[in-house]
Amino acid sequence: MADTDQALADAIVDLLDHRATGKTICPSEAARRVAPDAWRDLMPDARRVASGMVDDRRIEMTQRGEVVDPATARGPVRLRYPADRDERDD
């Protein structure tokens, strides 16, 4: 994983770890944390990294509160830990 990708993944995990259970973050929050002055340029990378984390079942991607497939999601998305996360071996 490239350094920027790892930084984005770490930011997603850290942001989610500091949210109340079940709460979501926007991928832009991770991009802003990694590159505060150039976060918009990182948005495609942030979504790609988040998609990989969804594929690994580490997080879920939602739109309007419903879980969506990153491959078909268009428009704004949110990220959260899966509800059954505590039951998994991470």
N, C-alpha and C positions, 0 to 999 in steps of 0.2 A: 504494500500500500504506500502510495506517495505521501510525502510529509504533509501536504495540504489536506489530502484525504484523511489521514490519520488525525490531524488537528480538527477537522470538521466532525469526524466520528466522536472524538473525545469531547468536543463541545456539546454535541447532541446528548451524549450520556450525562455529562455534568449538568446541563440545563434540566434534563428530565429528573435527575436525582434530586434536584433542589425544588421541584414542583410537588405540590400535593398529589397524592395518589389519584390517578385517573385524569389529571390535568394534561394539557397539550402544550406544545411549543410550535412555533413557525420555523421552517428551515432557515429563514432569514436571520433569526436570532443567533444561530450557530455561525452563519456567514459573517455577521457583524462582530461576533466575538473573535473570529480568526483574522479578519481584515476590516477593521472599523471604517477605514477610508475608502475601501474598494469592495465592499460587501456585495454590491449588485453584480460585479463581475464573477463572484463566487457562487451565485445562485444556481446555475446549472450543475456545478460540482456538488453543492449542498444537497440538491435533490437526488443526484446520482448516488452519492454516498448513503443518503437515507434509504434509497431504493435497495441498495445492497444490504443494509441493515434489516430491512423488511424481509428480503429473501432469506436472510439468516435467522429470521424469527426473533430478532432482538427488539424490534419496535413494530408499531403499526402506523400506517398512513391513513388519515381520515379526511373526508370532506363532508361538511355539514353534520359532523358527528358519526358518520357511517364509515366503516373500514373500506378502503378502496385499493385496487391494484395499481401500484406505481406505474406500470407499463401503459395503463389506459387513462390515468388521472390527468385531467387538464385543469388548469387554473390553480387557485390557492389551495394548499393542503396544510394539514397539521400533523404533528408527530406525537406519539404517546407510547408508553410501555403497554404491552398486552395485559389484559385484566388478569390472566392466569400466570403472570410472570413469577410470582412468589412460589408457584408450584413446580417451576422448572429448575433444572440444574444449569445455571449460567457459568 
